[in-house]
Amino acid sequence: IQEKIAEMAIGIYGAESMAYYTAGLLDQVSDSNNLSVFAMDCAMNKVASSEMLHHVVDETLQIHGGYGFMEEYAIARMYRDA
């Protein structure tokens, strides 16, 4: 379980860092007409972050076991929303 949590934390940190890096690049652009240059970066951030969300929620569901499917626990809603 500790290894799962550590890997989830690393993945979240990586996705977060990627988003902050792209946001920093966008902040440095003075001309708003040049923002289309970063469309690929934004798309990669969206895909990578979405995949990491699915991975983290799935791992959390596995940690919870059968309780993960019970509506009393927040993980059931998170899994459904992801």
Secondary structure, DSSP 4 states (H G I P E B T S, - for coil): -HHHHHHHHHHHHHHHHHHHHHHHHHHH---GGGGGGGHHHHHHHHHHHHHHHHHHHHHHHHHHGGGGGSTTSHHHHHHHH-
